[in-house]
Amino acid sequence: MHESKLVGDILSAIERVAQANNASAVEVIRIEIGALSHVTPDGFTGHFAVASHGTVAQGAVVDITKSEDQSAPDALDVRLVSIVTASA
């Protein structure tokens, strides 16, 4: 359940950025998973594929980096790092 909420929040941010940039689609999203986060890259990707169906992010490549820095201030977080969009 936590992953679904997390992915939903990130998807909302992606949709806001896409709309603000008049993008017709999102081609790539870059995500960083903190070293202490319980979210796995495979888990995130699977939840994202389901949640993004029918949105501008459907079919986007999900590029995930898993941090190894356990002392980082965002070690428990999952962050949207960047988005590559296609013009409308």
C-alpha positions in Angstrom: 0.0 0.0 0.0 2.8 2.4 0.9 4.4 2.0 -2.6 1.1 2.7 -4.3 0.7 6.0 -2.4 4.4 6.9 -3.0 4.1 6.2 -6.8 0.8 8.1 -6.9 2.4 11.2 -5.4 5.3 11.0 -7.8 3.0 10.5 -10.7 1.0 13.6 -9.6 4.2 15.6 -9.7 5.1 14.2 -13.1 1.7 15.2 -14.5 2.0 18.7 -13.0 5.4 19.2 -14.7 4.2 17.8 -18.0 1.1 20.0 -18.0 3.2 23.1 -17.1 5.5 22.4 -20.0 2.7 21.5 -22.5 4.1 18.0 -22.9 2.2 15.4 -24.8 4.1 12.6 -23.1 6.8 11.8 -20.6 9.6 9.8 -22.2 11.9 9.2 -19.2 11.7 9.7 -15.5 14.7 9.5 -13.2 14.2 8.3 -9.6 16.6 8.0 -6.7 15.8 5.5 -3.9 17.4 6.3 -0.6 19.7 3.7 0.9 17.4 3.1 3.9 14.2 3.0 1.9 12.3 -0.3 1.9 11.2 0.4 -1.8 13.0 -1.7 -4.3 13.7 -0.6 -7.9 11.6 -3.6 -9.2 8.7 -2.8 -6.9 8.7 0.8 -7.9 8.8 0.0 -11.6 5.9 -2.4 -11.3 3.7 0.0 -9.3 4.6 2.8 -11.7 3.6 0.7 -14.8 0.2 0.1 -13.3 -0.4 3.6 -11.9 0.8 5.4 -15.1 -1.6 3.5 -17.4 -3.7 6.1 -19.3 -1.5 9.0 -18.2 1.1 11.1 -20.0 3.7 8.9 -18.3 2.4 5.6 -19.7 5.3 3.8 -21.3 8.0 6.1 -19.9 11.4 4.6 -19.3 12.0 4.5 -15.5 15.7 5.1 -14.7 16.3 4.3 -11.0 19.4 4.8 -8.9 19.6 3.2 -5.5 21.8 5.3 -3.2 24.3 3.6 -0.9 24.7 6.6 1.5 22.9 5.6 4.6 23.8 8.8 6.3 22.3 11.0 3.6 19.4 13.3 4.9 17.1 11.6 2.3 18.2 8.0 2.9 14.6 7.0 3.7 13.1 8.8 0.7 12.3 8.1 -2.9 12.9 11.2 -5.0 11.9 12.3 -8.5 15.1 13.6 -9.9 14.2 14.6 -13.4 11.7 14.1 -16.3 12.2 14.1 -20.0 9.1 15.1 -21.9 7.9 15.1 -25.5 6.5 18.3 -26.9 2.8 18.6 -27.7 
